[in-house]
Amino acid sequence: MQRRRVVHVESLDERLAREAHRLKEAARSMKPGQRRQELLRKARQAEMAASITQWIASPGLQPPE
């Protein structure tokens, strides 16, 4: 059994940022409540993941000695 491969056109950072934006827009159209808070939390997590991947890929990052 072979595993399906997916070739992404966008980088992980771009996909995470797009997802965060989509979640924020969805939350904006909702009334305050638990579901809205969940969407906002997921958006913050996606933004944080994007910033972490940028930090990891930065040229100034040095491996531990």
Secondary structure, 3 states (H helix, E strand, C coil): CCCCCCCCCCCHHHHHHHHHHHHHHHHHCCCCCHHHHHHHHHHHHHHHHHHHHHHHHCCCCCCCC
